[in-house]
Amino acid sequence: MAKVKTASESLTIMTNIVLPNETNSLRNLFGGELLAKMDRCASISAARHCERRVVTASVNHVSFNHPIPEGGVVVLESKVSRAFSTSMEVYVDVWSDDPINQKKIHTNSGIYTFVAVDEFNRPIPIPDMIPETEEEKERYAAAFRRKELSLILSGRMKPLESVELKKLFQEPQEPQTSKKDKK
C-alpha cells in the first residue's frame, strides 16, 4: 500500500460555464446537473488519493444554498477529508465565480463516500490521510462522527459501541470531590 497522504494531494478543481441545456425553468443550473459535476470532481479526488479505481458508495449530504445562473462560471473544489480502511470521504465545495466583477460566492457543498476497488470490483485497502490545515482537521474529525452515525443508522454498529457520538448524548459527569473539598 502507498504511503500516508495529505488532503492537498487529492485536490481537484473543475471549472465550467453553465450552459442553457443545463438549466431549469428559472434559468439556474439544475440540481441534478450540479450533483453529477460534484460526483465527477469528488471521484477524481478519491482516485488521486488511493491511486485506484473508485466507486461512489453514498452521497451523504448536499446543500443548495445559492442558485448558479445560466452563463455563470461554476467552480468545484474537492479533497479527501478522511480515509478509512477501504473507503474515503470526499468534501466538495462549489463556488459561483464572476470573473468580470471579481466576485466568488460559496453556493453549495457536498459530502461523498467512495470505495476503492480492484479489477473484480472488490473493496481494497487505501492509504491513510493526514489533515494539515485547520479546515482539513475539522473535516477529518467530523468525518469520523458521520461514519459512526452511518454505521449506527444502517444497523452495523450499536449506539453504545460509538466512540465519538456517545459523547454527544452522555450526561456530563460531575467531578469527583474528596471529603475535605466539601468542608
Contacts in CASP RR format, 6 or more apart in sequence:
PFRMAT RR
TARGET T0000
AUTHOR 0000-0000-0000
METHOD contacts of the structure
MODEL  1
MAKVKTASESLTIMTNIVLPNETNSLRNLFGGELLAKMDRCASISAARHC
ERRVVTASVNHVSFNHPIPEGGVVVLESKVSRAFSTSMEVYVDVWSDDPI
NQKKIHTNSGIYTFVAVDEFNRPIPIPDMIPETEEEKERYAAAFRRKELS
LILSGRMKPLESVELKKLFQEPQEPQTSKKDKK
1 125 0 8 1.000
1 126 0 8 1.000
1 127 0 8 1.000
2 50 0 8 1.000
2 51 0 8 1.000
2 127 0 8 1.000
3 127 0 8 1.000
4 127 0 8 1.000
4 128 0 8 1.000
4 129 0 8 1.000
4 130 0 8 1.000
5 49 0 8 1.000
5 80 0 8 1.000
5 83 0 8 1.000
5 127 0 8 1.000
5 128 0 8 1.000
5 129 0 8 1.000
5 130 0 8 1.000
6 129 0 8 1.000
6 130 0 8 1.000
6 131 0 8 1.000
6 132 0 8 1.000
7 79 0 8 1.000
7 80 0 8 1.000
7 81 0 8 1.000
7 129 0 8 1.000
7 130 0 8 1.000
7 131 0 8 1.000
7 132 0 8 1.000
7 133 0 8 1.000
7 136 0 8 1.000
7 140 0 8 1.000
8 79 0 8 1.000
8 132 0 8 1.000
9 48 0 8 1.000
9 49 0 8 1.000
10 45 0 8 1.000
10 46 0 8 1.000
10 48 0 8 1.000
10 49 0 8 1.000
10 78 0 8 1.000
10 79 0 8 1.000
10 80 0 8 1.000
10 90 0 8 1.000
10 129 0 8 1.000
11 45 0 8 1.000
11 77 0 8 1.000
11 78 0 8 1.000
11 79 0 8 1.000
12 41 0 8 1.000
12 42 0 8 1.000
12 44 0 8 1.000
12 45 0 8 1.000
12 48 0 8 1.000
12 76 0 8 1.000
12 77 0 8 1.000
12 78 0 8 1.000
12 79 0 8 1.000
13 41 0 8 1.000
13 75 0 8 1.000
13 76 0 8 1.000
13 77 0 8 1.000
14 37 0 8 1.000
14 40 0 8 1.000
14 41 0 8 1.000
14 44 0 8 1.000
14 75 0 8 1.000
14 76 0 8 1.000
15 73 0 8 1.000
15 74 0 8 1.000
15 75 0 8 1.000
15 76 0 8 1.000
15 97 0 8 1.000
16 37 0 8 1.000
16 73 0 8 1.000
16 74 0 8 1.000
17 71 0 8 1.000
17 72 0 8 1.000
17 73 0 8 1.000
17 74 0 8 1.000
18 28 0 8 1.000
18 29 0 8 1.000
18 68 0 8 1.000
18 69 0 8 1.000
18 70 0 8 1.000
18 71 0 8 1.000
18 72 0 8 1.000
18 73 0 8 1.000
18 74 0 8 1.000
19 70 0 8 1.000
19 71 0 8 1.000
20 27 0 8 1.000
20 70 0 8 1.000
22 29 0 8 1.000
22 30 0 8 1.000
22 33 0 8 1.000
22 70 0 8 1.000
23 29 0 8 1.000
23 30 0 8 1.000
23 70 0 8 1.000
24 30 0 8 1.000
24 31 0 8 1.000
26 67 0 8 1.000
27 69 0 8 1.000
27 70 0 8 1.000
28 67 0 8 1.000
28 68 0 8 1.000
28 69 0 8 1.000
28 70 0 8 1.000
29 67 0 8 1.000
29 68 0 8 1.000
29 69 0 8 1.000
29 70 0 8 1.000
29 74 0 8 1.000
31 64 0 8 1.000
34 64 0 8 1.000
34 68 0 8 1.000
34 74 0 8 1.000
34 94 0 8 1.000
34 108 0 8 1.000
35 59 0 8 1.000
35 62 0 8 1.000
37 74 0 8 1.000
37 76 0 8 1.000
38 62 0 8 1.000
38 76 0 8 1.000
38 78 0 8 1.000
38 92 0 8 1.000
38 94 0 8 1.000
38 108 0 8 1.000
38 110 0 8 1.000
38 112 0 8 1.000
39 56 0 8 1.000
39 59 0 8 1.000
39 112 0 8 1.000
41 76 0 8 1.000
41 77 0 8 1.000
41 78 0 8 1.000
41 92 0 8 1.000
42 56 0 8 1.000
42 78 0 8 1.000
42 90 0 8 1.000
42 92 0 8 1.000
42 112 0 8 1.000
42 114 0 8 1.000
43 54 0 8 1.000
43 56 0 8 1.000
43 90 0 8 1.000
43 112 0 8 1.000
43 114 0 8 1.000
44 78 0 8 1.000
45 78 0 8 1.000
45 79 0 8 1.000
45 80 0 8 1.000
45 90 0 8 1.000
46 54 0 8 1.000
46 80 0 8 1.000
46 88 0 8 1.000
46 90 0 8 1.000
46 112 0 8 1.000
46 114 0 8 1.000
46 116 0 8 1.000
47 53 0 8 1.000
47 54 0 8 1.000
49 80 0 8 1.000
49 83 0 8 1.000
49 88 0 8 1.000
49 126 0 8 1.000
49 127 0 8 1.000
49 129 0 8 1.000
50 83 0 8 1.000
50 88 0 8 1.000
50 116 0 8 1.000
50 126 0 8 1.000
50 127 0 8 1.000
52 116 0 8 1.000
52 117 0 8 1.000
52 118 0 8 1.000
52 124 0 8 1.000
52 126 0 8 1.000
53 116 0 8 1.000
53 117 0 8 1.000
53 118 0 8 1.000
54 114 0 8 1.000
54 115 0 8 1.000
54 116 0 8 1.000
54 117 0 8 1.000
55 114 0 8 1.000
55 115 0 8 1.000
55 117 0 8 1.000
55 121 0 8 1.000
56 112 0 8 1.000
56 113 0 8 1.000
56 114 0 8 1.000
57 87 0 8 1.000
57 113 0 8 1.000
57 114 0 8 1.000
57 115 0 8 1.000
58 112 0 8 1.000
58 113 0 8 1.000
58 150 0 8 1.000
59 110 0 8 1.000
59 111 0 8 1.000
59 112 0 8 1.000
59 113 0 8 1.000
60 89 0 8 1.000
60 110 0 8 1.000
60 111 0 8 1.000
60 112 0 8 1.000
60 113 0 8 1.000
60 146 0 8 1.000
60 150 0 8 1.000
61 109 0 8 1.000
61 110 0 8 1.000
61 111 0 8 1.000
62 108 0 8 1.000
62 109 0 8 1.000
62 110 0 8 1.000
62 111 0 8 1.000
63 108 0 8 1.000
63 109 0 8 1.000
63 110 0 8 1.000
64 107 0 8 1.000
64 108 0 8 1.000
65 106 0 8 1.000
65 107 0 8 1.000
65 108 0 8 1.000
66 96 0 8 1.000
66 105 0 8 1.000
66 106 0 8 1.000
66 107 0 8 1.000
66 108 0 8 1.000
67 107 0 8 1.000
68 74 0 8 1.000
68 94 0 8 1.000
68 96 0 8 1.000
68 107 0 8 1.000
69 96 0 8 1.000
72 96 0 8 1.000
72 97 0 8 1.000
72 98 0 8 1.000
73 96 0 8 1.000
73 97 0 8 1.000
73 98 0 8 1.000
73 99 0 8 1.000
74 94 0 8 1.000
74 95 0 8 1.000
74 96 0 8 1.000
74 97 0 8 1.000
74 107 0 8 1.000
75 94 0 8 1.000
75 95 0 8 1.000
75 96 0 8 1.000
75 97 0 8 1.000
75 104 0 8 1.000
76 92 0 8 1.000
76 93 0 8 1.000
76 94 0 8 1.000
76 95 0 8 1.000
77 92 0 8 1.000
77 93 0 8 1.000
77 94 0 8 1.000
77 95 0 8 1.000
78 90 0 8 1.000
78 91 0 8 1.000
78 92 0 8 1.000
78 93 0 8 1.000
79 90 0 8 1.000
79 91 0 8 1.000
79 136 0 8 1.000
80 88 0 8 1.000
80 89 0 8 1.000
80 90 0 8 1.000
80 129 0 8 1.000
81 89 0 8 1.000
81 90 0 8 1.000
81 91 0 8 1.000
81 111 0 8 1.000
81 131 0 8 1.000
81 136 0 8 1.000
81 139 0 8 1.000
81 140 0 8 1.000
81 142 0 8 1.000
81 143 0 8 1.000
82 88 0 8 1.000
82 89 0 8 1.000
82 129 0 8 1.000
82 131 0 8 1.000
82 139 0 8 1.000
82 140 0 8 1.000
82 143 0 8 1.000
82 144 0 8 1.000
82 147 0 8 1.000
83 126 0 8 1.000
83 127 0 8 1.000
83 128 0 8 1.000
83 129 0 8 1.000
84 126 0 8 1.000
84 147 0 8 1.000
85 125 0 8 1.000
85 126 0 8 1.000
86 115 0 8 1.000
86 116 0 8 1.000
86 123 0 8 1.000
86 124 0 8 1.000
86 125 0 8 1.000
86 126 0 8 1.000
87 113 0 8 1.000
87 114 0 8 1.000
87 115 0 8 1.000
87 116 0 8 1.000
87 123 0 8 1.000
87 126 0 8 1.000
88 113 0 8 1.000
88 114 0 8 1.000
88 116 0 8 1.000
88 126 0 8 1.000
88 129 0 8 1.000
89 111 0 8 1.000
89 112 0 8 1.000
89 113 0 8 1.000
89 143 0 8 1.000
89 146 0 8 1.000
89 147 0 8 1.000
90 111 0 8 1.000
90 112 0 8 1.000
90 113 0 8 1.000
90 114 0 8 1.000
91 109 0 8 1.000
91 110 0 8 1.000
91 111 0 8 1.000
91 139 0 8 1.000
92 109 0 8 1.000
92 110 0 8 1.000
92 111 0 8 1.000
92 112 0 8 1.000
93 106 0 8 1.000
93 108 0 8 1.000
93 109 0 8 1.000
93 110 0 8 1.000
94 106 0 8 1.000
94 107 0 8 1.000
94 108 0 8 1.000
94 109 0 8 1.000
94 110 0 8 1.000
95 104 0 8 1.000
95 105 0 8 1.000
95 106 0 8 1.000
95 107 0 8 1.000
96 104 0 8 1.000
96 105 0 8 1.000
96 107 0 8 1.000
97 103 0 8 1.000
97 104 0 8 1.000
98 104 0 8 1.000
98 105 0 8 1.000
111 146 0 8 1.000
113 150 0 8 1.000
115 123 0 8 1.000
116 123 0 8 1.000
116 124 0 8 1.000
116 125 0 8 1.000
116 126 0 8 1.000
117 123 0 8 1.000
117 124 0 8 1.000
118 124 0 8 1.000
129 140 0 8 1.000
131 137 0 8 1.000
131 139 0 8 1.000
131 140 0 8 1.000
144 163 0 8 1.000
144 164 0 8 1.000
145 164 0 8 1.000
145 165 0 8 1.000
148 157 0 8 1.000
148 162 0 8 1.000
148 163 0 8 1.000
148 164 0 8 1.000
148 165 0 8 1.000
149 165 0 8 1.000
151 157 0 8 1.000
152 158 0 8 1.000
152 159 0 8 1.000
152 162 0 8 1.000
152 165 0 8 1.000
159 165 0 8 1.000
159 166 0 8 1.000
159 169 0 8 1.000
160 166 0 8 1.000
END
